[in-house]
Amino acid sequence: MLILRTLQTQPLHGWAISERIQQISDDVLQVNQGSLYPALHRLERAGLIDAKWDRSEKGQHVRVYRITASGRKRLAVERTKWDRMTQAIAGILNPPRERES
């Protein structure tokens, strides 16, 4: 979900995806390259993202990933599930005060 959300705003190469997630989360989340690239390949095989070879600002060959229409739909579904889950957890952690008899 984090990768799809990151790619929602613009296409990025792998390292930039990792950096962006770390930046947006104020360094709380750090995506390990050993986890990122297998996840990117799974998302690509599922048709949620696609990729093409390009050149970075420094002239290096990089694979640039972008979210597909299917990826946008999946992100919306997963975001709804996430919102429901966080609301449920918040309700358990912060229950309304019970009425005193």
N, C-alpha and C positions, 0 to 999 in steps of 0.2 A: 504494500500500500504506500509506503514512504517513497519508493522509487517512482511509482506511477504518479504520485502527487508532485514530486519534484520535476518530473518531465511534463507535467501539465502546462507549465508556463513557457517552457522552451526546450528544444532539443539540446542534449548535453552529451559529452563523452564520459566514460566511466569515472575517471578521477574527479571530474567536475561534479558529478552526481554525489559522490562521497563527500566532497568538500561542501557542497550546498546543504546537504542534510546536517552536517556538523555545524555549519554556520547558522542555519535557521534554528537549530536546537540549542544555541548558545553553548556549544561544545559538550552537551550532555550525551548526545548520540554520536558515536563514531562507527562508521561502516567499514569493516575490515575488507580489504581487497579480495581476500580468499572467500568471503561470503558474497560480495557484490557481484563478481563476474558470473558465478554459477546462477545467481538469481536473475541477472540480466538475460542469460541464455535461456532459462526456463520461461521467462516472460516473453521472450522473442519466439520460442517454439509454440507458446500458447496463443500467439497472435496479438498479444496485448501491447507490445512495442515492436518497432522495426528499427533496423540499423543500416547505416551506410558508411563507407570509408570516406574520410575527409582529411583536411590538414588543420592542425591546431594553429593558434596564433604564432607559435614558435616554429611552424613549418613541419611538425612531426605528423606522421600518419596516425590518425586516431579513428576509432569507431564511434560514431555519433548516433545516439539513441533518441527516438521520439515516440510518444504515446500514440497509439492507433485509436480509431473510433471504438473498437471493442475494448481497448484499455480504458478509455474514458467511461464507458458504461460499467465496466467492472469496478473501477474506482468509486463510482457513485454508489454501487451496491455495497461494497466493502465499507465505505464511509458511513452509510446508514447503519450497518451492523455494528461498527465501532462505536458510533454515537449511542446506540441502544445499550451496548455492553458497558460503556463508561457511566451512563446514567444509572444502570442497575447496580454497579459497584459503588457508586457514590451514595445511592440509597441505602445500601447495606452499611457502609462506613459512617454515614451521617444520617441515621434514622430520625424521623420526626419525633419530637418529644411525646412520650406517652402521657395520656391524660391522668392527672392525679385524681384519685377517688376520694 
